[in-house]
Amino acid sequence: KGRNVVERCFNKLKQWRGIAMRSDKTVRSYRAAIALAATLIWITTDLIHTA
């Protein structure tokens, strides 16, 4: 069950083309983009399930 959750999370992140094709100069900016995308996915998923 836990593996399925992780796989779905990665699949949602892969849908963000800006992250998948990103070639930033620093690891810090790449991690920030992933954190931002993950936060937005979490918020939208939470809103869908609570509505």
Secondary structure, 3 states (H helix, E strand, C coil): CHHHHHHHHHHHHHCCHHHHCCCCCCHHHHHHHHHHHHHHHHHHHHHHHHC
